[in-house]
Amino acid sequence: MNQKKFDIAIIGGGMVGASLALLLTEQKPDWHIALLEAQPFADFDQTQFQPSFDSRSTAIAQGSVEILRELGLWENLAKHATAITQVHVSDAGHFMGGLIDANTYDLDAVGYVIPNAWIGRVLLAQLRTKTNIHLFAPVRVEKLIPQQAGVQLMVKAGDDVFELTAKLAVVADGGDSPLRKSLGIDSNIKDYDQTALIANIAYSEAHQGVAYERFTSQGPLALLPLGESATAKESALVLTLPRDQAAEIVELNDEDFLQHLQTRFGNRLGKFTRVSQRHAYELKLVTAREQIRSHIVLVGNAAHFLHPVAGQGFNLSL
């Protein structure tokens, strides 16, 4: 709290904001960086982490793996990573399909799937080793005030309000970005009239490290391997539905939902046996009309919120 002047202030301590802070301090260890997050930073014991069947995950592309390796993060992240050795792409009603194979590119994997909770733990543990990154949480940045040489931040912590200044403010507070709106930055919005249903699925056959992207008349369906082993029998599901059908599908009991999924996907993984808690998100392409202003920049979902096809979000941000 004694430090009030910073080179960079990053508003949003999620995966994008935390990664950016670490990338910046790697390049410029003499810079003072403030990372401000609305939620408390958790205390945890990394040795006791156990992935949950209900946990959300992120697909990390091979290019992103190289970035994370350069930061010294990959060795820990890999402890709970599931390798994607192949991506099978198909179009319902059409013969064959496409296959992206790691062996074709002389890679161990084309990407990895890692629980978000583990990614968060590894990032936070690394942040806490950096003396030039100052963590503020839980706080809320109420206002950004442009100044001649930077930006003034009005920060609320409980009932108290204090000020910070930075040469550059980075807005990384998510797709609904309150700060983007308060700055009067409009967005271009394309409504896909679709809903993404997110869950984890278990089935009777081992996934063998294969991810599936299947395109159907109702929208794309993706299954990303989980379980930290090619012999595991579970995947992260992204099921895209027309919005007028989504509410009905979300409300199905587990047995009927699994049958609906089986009909759409087929039997490549055997019989679907279990589904986690389901979450539904309306799908829109949202791109900020301004990503750069004097002393202010938008990154991550605050700058561009995408359809989940191909898992571009976090990878594009990196």
C-alpha positions in Angstrom: 0.0 0.0 0.0 3.0 2.3 0.3 3.6 2.1 -3.4 1.2 4.5 -5.3 3.1 5.2 -8.6 3.4 2.4 -11.2 4.7 1.9 -14.7 1.8 -0.4 -15.5 -1.5 -1.0 -13.8 -3.4 -4.1 -14.9 -7.0 -4.2 -14.0 -8.2 -7.8 -13.8 -6.2 -10.6 -12.2 -7.6 -13.5 -14.1 -5.6 -15.7 -16.5 -5.0 -12.9 -19.0 -4.1 -10.2 -16.5 -1.9 -12.5 -14.5 0.0 -13.8 -17.5 0.5 -10.3 -18.8 2.0 -9.2 -15.5 4.4 -12.1 -15.6 5.4 -11.5 -19.3 6.0 -7.8 -18.6 8.2 -8.4 -15.5 10.2 -11.0 -17.5 11.0 -8.4 -20.1 11.3 -5.4 -17.8 12.2 -6.5 -14.2 12.8 -2.8 -13.2 9.2 -1.8 -13.9 6.7 -1.5 -11.0 3.5 -3.3 -11.9 0.1 -3.1 -10.1 -2.3 -6.0 -10.5 -5.8 -5.2 -9.3 -8.4 -7.9 -8.9 -12.0 -7.8 -7.7 -11.9 -11.2 -6.0 -9.5 -12.2 -3.2 -6.4 -14.0 -4.2 -6.7 -17.4 -2.5 -4.3 -19.1 -0.2 -3.6 -22.7 -1.1 -1.3 -25.7 -0.9 -0.3 -26.6 -4.4 0.7 -30.1 -3.3 -2.9 -31.0 -2.4 -4.6 -30.1 -5.7 -7.1 -32.7 -7.0 -8.9 -32.0 -10.2 -12.7 -32.1 -9.8 -15.0 -33.8 -12.4 -17.0 -30.5 -12.3 -14.0 -28.2 -12.8 -13.8 -25.9 -15.9 -10.8 -26.3 -18.2 -8.9 -24.4 -20.9 -7.3 -25.7 -24.0 -3.7 -24.4 -24.3 -2.3 -24.4 -27.9 1.3 -25.5 -28.5 2.3 -21.9 -29.3 1.0 -20.8 -25.9 2.9 -23.7 -24.3 6.1 -22.3 -25.6 5.3 -18.8 -24.1 4.5 -20.4 -20.7 7.6 -22.5 -20.9 9.7 -19.4 -21.4 8.1 -18.0 -18.2 9.2 -21.0 -16.3 5.5 -22.0 -15.7 5.1 -25.0 -17.9 6.8 -27.6 -15.6 4.1 -27.0 -12.9 1.2 -26.5 -15.3 2.0 -29.9 -17.0 1.5 -31.8 -13.7 -2.3 -31.6 -14.4 -2.4 -31.3 -18.1 -4.0 -33.7 -20.6 -2.2 -33.9 -24.0 -4.2 -33.4 -27.2 -2.3 -35.6 -29.7 -4.9 -35.4 -32.4 -7.8 -33.2 -33.3 -10.6 -34.9 -35.3 -12.7 -32.5 -37.3 -15.9 -33.7 -38.9 -19.1 -32.3 -40.5 -22.3 -34.2 -39.8 -23.8 -35.7 -43.0 -20.4 -35.6 -44.9 -18.0 -38.5 -45.4 -14.6 -38.6 -43.6 -13.3 -35.4 -42.1 -10.0 -33.8 -41.2 -7.3 -34.9 -38.7 -4.7 -32.7 -37.1 -1.9 -35.0 -35.8 0.9 -34.0 -33.5 3.2 -36.5 -35.3 2.8 -34.6 -38.6 4.5 -31.6 -37.0 7.0 -33.6 -34.9 5.3 -32.4 -31.7 4.5 -34.3 -28.5 1.0 -32.7 -28.6 -0.9 -30.1 -30.6 -2.1 -28.7 -27.3 -3.1 -29.5 -23.7 -6.2 -29.2 -21.6 -5.7 -27.9 -18.0 -8.2 -27.2 -15.2 -8.7 -23.5 -14.8 -8.2 -23.8 -11.0 -4.7 -25.3 -11.5 -3.7 -22.6 -14.1 -4.8 -20.0 -11.5 -2.8 -21.6 -8.7 0.4 -21.8 -10.8 0.1 -18.2 -12.1 -0.6 -16.8 -8.6 2.3 -18.8 -7.0 4.6 -17.2 -9.7 3.2 -13.7 -9.2 4.0 -13.9 -5.4 7.7 -14.5 -6.2 8.0 -11.2 -8.1 8.9 -8.3 -5.9 8.1 -5.7 -8.6 4.5 -7.0 -9.0 2.2 -5.5 -6.4 -1.1 -7.4 -5.8 -4.2 -5.5 -4.8 -7.3 -7.7 -4.0 -10.1 -7.6 -3.4 -10.5 -4.1 -4.9 -12.5 -2.4 -7.6 -11.3 0.3 -9.9 -14.1 2.8 -9.9 -12.7 5.2 -12.5 -9.8 5.8 -14.8 -8.8 9.5 -15.2 -6.4 10.3 -18.1 -3.6 12.6 -17.2 -0.8 14.1 -19.3 1.8 11.6 -18.3 -0.4 8.6 -17.6 -3.6 7.5 -15.9 -5.1 8.0 -12.4 -7.0 5.1 -10.9 -9.7 5.6 -8.3 -9.6 2.3 -6.4 -12.2 1.1 -3.8 -11.2 -1.4 -1.1 -14.1 -2.1 1.2 -15.4 1.3 2.4 -12.1 3.0 1.6 -11.1 4.7 -1.7 -7.5 5.4 -2.6 -5.6 6.6 -5.7 -2.9 5.0 -7.8 -1.2 6.5 -10.9 0.4 4.6 -13.8 2.1 5.4 -17.0 -0.2 2.8 -18.7 -3.5 1.2 -17.6 -4.3 -2.2 -19.0 -8.0 -3.1 -18.9 -8.4 -6.9 -18.5 -11.6 -7.1 -16.6 -13.5 -9.6 -18.8 -16.1 -9.7 -21.6 -18.6 -7.6 -19.8 -15.8 -5.1 -18.9 -17.4 -2.4 -16.6 -14.3 -0.2 -17.3 -14.7 -0.4 -21.0 -18.3 0.9 -20.6 -17.3 3.6 -18.2 -14.7 4.9 -20.6 -17.4 5.2 -23.3 -15.8 2.7 -25.5 -18.5 1.1 -27.7 -18.4 -2.4 -29.0 -19.3 -4.0 -32.3 -21.6 -6.9 -31.5 -22.6 -9.8 -33.7 -25.2 -12.0 -32.1 -24.9 -15.7 -33.2 -28.3 -16.5 -31.8 -26.7 -19.5 -30.2 -26.0 -20.7 -26.7 -22.9 -22.6 -25.6 -23.5 -25.3 -23.0 -20.4 -26.2 -21.0 -20.0 -29.4 -19.0 -17.7 -32.4 -18.5 -18.6 -35.8 -19.9 -17.6 -39.3 -19.0 -17.9 -42.3 -21.4 -17.0 -45.9 -21.7 -14.0 -45.8 -24.1 -10.5 -44.2 -23.5 -10.1 -41.0 -25.5 -6.5 -41.7 -26.5 -5.7 -38.0 -26.4 -8.1 -37.2 -29.3 -10.1 -33.9 -29.3 -13.2 -33.8 -31.4 -14.7 -30.8 -33.3 -18.0 -31.8 -34.9 -20.1 -29.4 -37.0 -23.8 -30.1 -37.1 -26.9 -28.3 -38.4 -27.6 -27.1 -34.9 -24.1 -25.8 -34.3 -20.6 -27.1 -33.5 -19.8 -29.6 -30.7 -16.4 -30.0 -29.2 -14.9 -32.6 -26.8 -11.5 -32.0 -25.3 -9.7 -34.8 -23.5 -9.4 -34.7 -19.7 -8.0 -37.0 -17.0 -4.2 -36.4 -17.4 -3.8 -39.6 -19.4 -4.6 -41.0 -22.8 -6.4 -43.9 -21.1 -8.8 -41.6 -19.3 -12.5 -41.6 -20.2 -13.7 -38.0 -19.8 -13.7 -34.8 -21.8 -14.7 -31.2 -21.5 -17.8 -30.5 -23.6 -18.7 -27.4 -25.5 -22.2 -28.0 -27.0 -23.5 -25.2 -29.2 -27.3 -24.9 -29.6 -29.8 -22.6 -31.3 -30.9 -20.2 -28.6 -34.6 -21.2 -28.9 -33.7 -24.8 -28.2 -31.1 -24.2 -25.5 -33.4 -23.7 -22.5 -35.1 -27.0 -23.1 -31.8 -29.0 -23.5 -30.3 -27.4 -20.4 -33.3 -28.5 -18.3 -33.1 -32.1 -19.4 -32.3 -34.7 -16.7 -28.9 -36.3 -17.0 -30.1 -39.4 -18.7 -32.0 -37.5 -21.4 -29.2 -35.0 -21.9 -26.6 -37.8 -22.4 -28.9 -39.4 -25.0 -29.3 -36.1 -26.8 -25.5 -35.8 -26.9 -25.0 -39.4 -28.0 -27.4 -38.8 -30.9 -25.5 -35.7 -32.0 -21.9 -37.1 -31.5 -22.2 -40.8 -32.3 -20.4 -43.7 -30.7 -16.7 -43.0 -31.2 -16.2 -42.8 -27.5 -18.6 -45.6 -26.7 -21.5 -44.8 -24.4 -21.8 -41.5 -22.6 -22.2 -42.4 -18.9 -22.0 -39.2 -16.8 -22.3 -35.4 -17.0 -21.2 -32.7 -14.6 -23.1 -29.6 -13.7 -24.0 -27.7 -16.9 -23.5 -24.0 -17.6 -25.1 -22.0 -20.4 -23.7 -18.9 -22.1 -25.2 -16.8 -24.9 -22.8 -16.5 -27.8 -21.9 -13.2 -29.3 -18.9 -11.8 -31.0 -18.0 -8.6 -29.1 -15.1 -6.4 -30.3 -14.2 -3.1 -28.7 -14.2 -0.3 -31.3 -11.1 1.1 -29.5 -8.4 -1.1 -28.1 -5.9 1.6 -27.6 -6.2 5.1 -26.1 -3.6 7.5 -24.8 -2.1 5.6 -21.8 -4.9 3.0 -21.9 -5.1 -0.4 -23.6 -7.7 -3.2 -23.6 -6.7 -6.9 -23.7 -8.3 -10.3 -23.4 -12.1 -10.6 -23.4 -12.4 -6.9 -22.7 -11.0 -6.3 -26.2 -12.5 -9.2 -28.1 -15.0 -11.9 -26.9 -15.2 -14.8 -29.3 -17.2 -17.8 -30.3 -15.5 -20.8 -28.5 -14.8 -22.7 -31.7 -11.1 -23.8 -31.7 -10.6 -22.5 -28.1 -9.0 -19.2 -29.3 -9.7 -16.9 -26.3 -6.8 -17.3 -23.9 -4.4 -18.4 -26.6 -5.2 -15.3 -28.7 -4.7 -13.1 -25.6 -1.2 -14.6 -25.0 
